């Protein structure tokens, strides 16, 4: 299940990186694409939550980070829906935390017996 979540988040990362230049410059993006990015990330988060409920306590950090990342993404989506330009600090926070969360998930996926402590 963890490998599936890692694969889904790899797809989410590719989608995010493809819309990042447009959002960074303040250009509008197709409305369905950020929604697809968000729905796919929710599916990946659900897989991580299921793995954590199955007993993998290492993933609690990822779940906590995912909550913050999702809230930042929703904020970016609301601002885009209103036609406002996304603040660069908000965008960098979303991307930076997503990179950290993806790295931790990859570490745990590829090292099944590793811990952070």
Secondary structure by P-SEA (a helix, b strand, c coil): caaaaaaaaaaaaaaaaaaaaaaaacccccaaaaaaaaaaaaaaaaaaaaaaaaccccaaaaaaaaaaaaaaaaaaaaaaaacccccaaaaaaaaaaaaaaaaaaaaaaaccccccc
